[in-house]
């Protein structure tokens, strides 16, 4: 086959690391060549909002921040390994993108 590139994206770093370790253990158990997980840059989304929407009162602000964590894993595209990767239970906040090349 080819090489399967698996990209994991989530707002929870703990969930991304857990899924990446499961994929890595599948590759090790099946003796499939693998690279990663490579941590990609964390994207930070910040939003500043005024607490009091009216004209009167103090000018106080709240700062909200959301971080998006990403990992990249490459494994050889053996059919058995990819089937086991597809069976991993994935939480709702984790997105998996698999591309074959």
Secondary structure, DSSP 8 states (H G I E B T S, - for coil): --EEEEEEEES-HHHHHHHHHHHHHHHHHTT--EEEEEEEEEEEEEEEEES--SSSS---EEEEEEEEEEEEEEEE--HHHHHHHHTS---TTEEEEEEE-
